Amino acid sequence: MNPGFRCYWVDTWSGMADHTAMADHSIETDHTDKPDRAPDYDLEPALQFEEADQYKALFEPTRLQICDLLLERAATIKELSDTLGKPKGTIGHHVATLEEAGLIKVVRTKKVRAIEAKYYGRVARTYLLGGKPGDEKAGIDLTPGHFLEQAMAEYGTAIDDESGLPGSTLRYARIPSERAAEWAQRLFELTDEFTSEPRSGDTTYGLLIAFYPTDRPHLPDES
């Protein structure tokens, strides 16, 4: 991957998935000891976006929700329609758009009263969006602020629950670039673990991770 390009990882975007930003970051995490990880079908670790049509297909509110839901498990158009409260025809159109762009596919079928129901799933857990900071693909804002705005909107309406959430923190540390890369790796692996959790309960939680260099002043090293 071109090191001059930044990748935003989109797993769920609830807006976006698993959402992140590093060029040479590996996501080949071994989960062979976690048979219950979501979703309930096989998919590739990542898909690198190359075409403008892929961006156009993904970055639409309903289609982002569909891709997010398909990280839970495979689903039919009817199930997606019922969950999102939108007509089957509308959801069918969005599913066809995502399928044509190569972002989702039929992962299994099931006979229901002589009718073959198609279950759709994502082709990859993470969508890698290449682009230099500030660039736009197909008119889509790919700057990190997009993810922050999404999280801020949801965080602002969050209601306290028995888990003690919501919660947030902001910390700074002056560390070598090599250690920064190691921290980024650990944090992004944590997001993969989070989105792989078996689905249960009544609440969908959001996780935002941002790791970035700053121009904050620091004390000189002691001589």
C-alpha positions as CSV (number, residue, x, y, z in Angstrom):
1,M,0.0,0.0,0.0
2,N,1.3,3.4,-0.8
3,P,2.7,4.8,2.5
4,G,1.7,8.3,1.4
5,F,-2.0,7.3,1.6
6,R,-4.1,7.1,4.7
7,C,-6.5,4.3,5.2
8,Y,-9.8,4.7,7.1
9,W,-11.0,1.3,8.3
10,V,-14.7,1.1,8.1
11,D,-16.3,-1.9,9.8
12,T,-19.5,-0.6,11.0
13,W,-19.8,3.0,10.3
14,S,-22.9,3.3,12.2
15,G,-21.7,5.3,10.2
16,M,-18.5,3.5,9.6
17,A,-16.4,0.1,10.9
18,D,-14.4,-0.7,12.4
19,H,-13.0,3.1,11.6
20,T,-9.4,3.8,11.6
21,A,-6.4,5.4,10.0
22,M,-3.1,3.8,9.2
23,A,-1.3,2.9,6.0
24,D,0.7,-0.2,6.8
25,H,-1.5,-1.6,9.5
26,S,-2.0,-5.4,9.4
27,I,-5.4,-6.8,10.4
28,E,-4.5,-10.5,10.1
29,T,-5.5,-11.3,13.6
30,D,-5.8,-15.0,14.6
31,H,-9.3,-15.8,15.9
32,T,-9.2,-19.5,15.6
33,D,-9.8,-19.9,19.3
34,K,-13.0,-17.7,19.1
35,P,-15.5,-19.7,17.2
36,D,-18.4,-17.6,18.4
37,R,-17.1,-14.3,16.9
38,A,-19.6,-12.3,14.8
39,P,-20.7,-12.5,12.1
40,D,-22.0,-16.0,11.4
41,Y,-20.4,-16.4,8.0
42,D,-16.9,-16.4,6.6
43,L,-15.5,-13.1,5.2
44,E,-12.2,-11.6,4.2
45,P,-10.3,-9.5,6.8
46,A,-10.3,-6.4,4.5
47,L,-11.3,-5.0,1.2
48,Q,-9.2,-2.1,-0.3
49,F,-11.4,0.4,-2.1
50,E,-10.1,1.1,-5.6
51,E,-13.1,2.5,-7.6
52,A,-15.2,5.6,-7.1
53,D,-18.3,3.4,-7.5
54,Q,-17.4,1.6,-4.3
55,Y,-17.3,4.9,-2.4
56,K,-20.6,6.0,-3.9
57,A,-22.2,2.7,-3.0
58,L,-21.1,2.7,0.6
59,F,-21.5,6.3,1.6
60,E,-25.2,6.6,1.8
61,P,-27.0,6.5,5.2
62,T,-29.2,3.5,4.6
63,R,-26.4,1.5,2.9
64,L,-24.0,2.3,5.8
65,Q,-26.6,0.9,8.2
66,I,-27.0,-2.2,6.1
67,C,-23.3,-2.9,6.1
68,D,-23.2,-2.2,9.8
69,L,-26.0,-4.7,10.5
70,L,-24.4,-7.4,8.3
71,L,-21.5,-7.4,10.7
72,E,-23.9,-8.9,13.2
73,R,-25.0,-11.8,11.0
74,A,-26.2,-12.6,7.5
75,A,-29.7,-11.2,6.8
76,T,-32.4,-11.3,4.1
77,I,-33.8,-8.2,2.5
78,K,-37.0,-8.7,4.6
79,E,-35.1,-8.8,7.8
80,L,-33.1,-5.6,6.9
81,S,-36.4,-4.0,5.9
82,D,-38.1,-4.8,9.1
83,T,-35.1,-3.7,11.2
84,L,-34.6,-0.4,9.5
85,G,-38.4,0.3,9.1
86,K,-38.2,0.8,5.3
87,P,-40.0,-0.8,2.4
88,K,-38.6,-4.0,1.0
89,G,-38.3,-2.4,-2.4
90,T,-36.1,0.4,-1.0
91,I,-33.9,-2.0,0.9
92,G,-33.7,-4.3,-2.2
93,H,-32.4,-1.4,-4.3
94,H,-29.7,-0.5,-1.7
95,V,-28.7,-4.2,-1.4
96,A,-28.4,-4.5,-5.2
97,T,-26.2,-1.4,-5.3
98,L,-23.9,-2.7,-2.6
99,E,-23.8,-6.1,-4.3
100,E,-23.0,-4.6,-7.7
101,A,-20.2,-2.6,-6.1
102,G,-18.7,-5.8,-4.7
103,L,-19.2,-4.9,-1.0
104,I,-21.7,-7.5,-0.1
105,K,-22.8,-10.9,-1.5
106,V,-25.2,-13.8,-0.9
107,V,-23.5,-16.0,1.7
108,R,-26.2,-18.6,2.0
109,T,-29.8,-19.5,0.9
110,K,-32.7,-21.2,2.7
111,K,-35.9,-22.6,1.4
112,V,-38.9,-21.1,3.0
113,R,-42.2,-22.6,1.7
114,A,-40.8,-23.3,-1.7
115,I,-39.2,-19.8,-1.9
116,E,-35.5,-19.5,-1.8
117,A,-34.5,-16.8,0.8
118,K,-31.2,-15.1,0.1
119,Y,-29.0,-14.2,3.1
120,Y,-26.5,-11.4,2.4
121,G,-23.2,-10.7,4.1
122,R,-20.2,-8.4,3.7
123,V,-17.3,-9.5,1.6
124,A,-14.9,-8.2,4.2
125,R,-14.9,-7.2,7.9
126,T,-13.1,-4.0,7.2
127,Y,-13.3,-1.6,4.2
128,L,-10.0,0.2,3.6
129,L,-10.5,3.6,2.2
130,G,-7.4,5.0,0.6
131,G,-6.9,8.8,0.2
132,K,-4.7,11.6,1.3
133,P,-6.0,13.7,4.2
134,G,-8.5,16.2,2.8
135,D,-9.0,14.3,-0.4
136,E,-12.5,13.4,-1.5
137,K,-13.6,10.3,-3.4
138,A,-16.7,10.6,-5.5
139,G,-17.7,13.7,-3.5
140,I,-17.3,11.9,-0.1
141,D,-15.6,13.5,2.8
142,L,-12.8,11.2,4.0
143,T,-11.2,13.5,6.6
144,P,-11.0,12.1,10.2
145,G,-13.4,14.9,11.3
146,H,-16.2,12.9,9.6
147,F,-15.9,10.1,12.0
148,L,-15.6,12.5,15.0
149,E,-18.8,14.3,14.0
150,Q,-20.6,11.0,13.7
151,A,-19.5,10.0,17.2
152,M,-20.2,13.4,18.7
153,A,-23.8,13.3,17.4
154,E,-24.4,9.9,18.9
155,Y,-22.5,10.6,22.1
156,G,-24.5,13.8,22.7
157,T,-27.8,11.8,22.8
158,A,-26.5,8.8,24.7
159,I,-28.4,7.9,27.9
160,D,-26.6,6.5,31.0
161,D,-27.2,2.8,31.5
162,E,-26.3,0.2,34.1
163,S,-22.8,-0.3,32.6
164,G,-21.8,3.2,33.7
165,L,-21.6,4.5,30.1
166,P,-21.1,6.7,28.2
167,G,-17.6,7.5,29.1
168,S,-14.6,9.1,27.4
169,T,-11.0,10.2,28.0
170,L,-8.3,12.1,26.2
171,R,-4.6,11.6,27.0
172,Y,-1.2,12.6,25.6
173,A,2.2,11.1,25.6
174,R,5.5,11.9,23.9
175,I,6.8,8.6,22.6
176,P,9.0,7.4,19.7
177,S,7.3,6.8,16.3
178,E,8.1,3.1,16.6
179,R,6.1,2.9,19.9
180,A,3.3,4.9,18.4
181,A,3.0,2.3,15.6
182,E,2.8,-0.4,18.2
183,W,0.1,1.4,20.2
184,A,-1.9,1.9,17.0
185,Q,-1.6,-1.8,16.2
186,R,-2.9,-2.7,19.6
187,L,-5.8,-0.2,19.5
188,F,-6.9,-1.3,16.0
189,E,-6.8,-5.0,17.1
190,L,-9.1,-4.0,20.0
191,T,-11.6,-2.6,17.6
192,D,-11.6,-5.8,15.6
193,E,-12.2,-7.7,18.9
194,F,-15.0,-5.4,19.8
195,T,-16.9,-5.8,16.5
196,S,-16.4,-9.6,16.7
197,E,-18.3,-9.9,19.9
198,P,-21.2,-12.3,19.7
199,R,-24.4,-10.2,19.5
200,S,-26.8,-10.1,22.4
201,G,-28.5,-7.6,24.7
202,D,-30.7,-4.7,23.8
203,T,-28.2,-1.9,23.3
204,T,-25.8,-1.2,20.4
205,Y,-22.6,0.5,21.8
206,G,-20.3,2.7,19.8
207,L,-16.5,2.6,20.0
208,L,-14.4,5.5,18.6
209,I,-10.6,5.3,18.5
210,A,-8.5,8.2,17.3
211,F,-4.7,8.1,17.5
212,Y,-2.8,11.0,16.0
213,P,0.3,13.2,16.2
214,T,0.0,16.7,17.6
215,D,2.0,19.9,17.8
216,R,1.6,20.2,21.5
217,P,4.7,21.6,23.3
218,H,6.7,19.2,25.5
219,L,9.5,19.5,28.0
220,P,13.1,18.9,26.7
221,D,14.8,15.7,27.7
222,E,16.9,15.9,30.8
223,S,20.6,16.2,30.0
